[in-house]
Amino acid sequence: MSKTLVAYFSASGVTAKTAEKLAKAADADLYEIAPAEKYTSADLDWMNKKSRSSVEMNDASSRPAIATKVENMDQYETVLVGFPIWWYVEPRIIDTFLESYDFSGKTVIPFATSGGSGIANVEKNLQKEYPNINWKAGKLLNGGSVNVEGWLK
């Protein structure tokens, strides 16, 4: 079994492709943070203030349910957590994931995809919200030509 886990949430498939590359390059296990209720394109319409994603992101206490659990989370020493950046921070389902497990003794590294936002605000938010997690510097990994191997080193 691998000591590294790549856990990711992907609304459109972009982050999934990056997570798959990372898992392969790191010889890590791969886990999709899949919502119990899948997002539709209408749910993801950030221009609509009543869309599911907008409602979730405007409620800091929102914790969308996750479809499955990570088996044997205690075996992992390093967890790379990936997601698209929504409203300059992590999607609320990432908060659900982070609050579902004990990350004591683990190293957690965020990676993100974005159409225009950087990762600095995300990292500040994660460190503020989850100060007991041992965070390492994350990376914005956009595009198909991202050198994931170089970043992993």
NORSUL-V826735 format. One record per helix or strand. SS is the DSSP state (2 for helix, 1 for strand). FROM is the first residue (numbers start at 1). TO is the last residue. If there is no record, write none. Layout:
BEGIN
ss={SS;SS}
from={FROM;FROM}
to={TO;TO}
END
This chain:
BEGIN
ss={1;2;1;1;2;1;2;1;1;2;1;2;1;2}
from={4;14;29;35;52;66;73;78;89;92;107;120;134;148}
to={8;26;32;35;57;66;75;86;90;99;113;129;140;152}
END
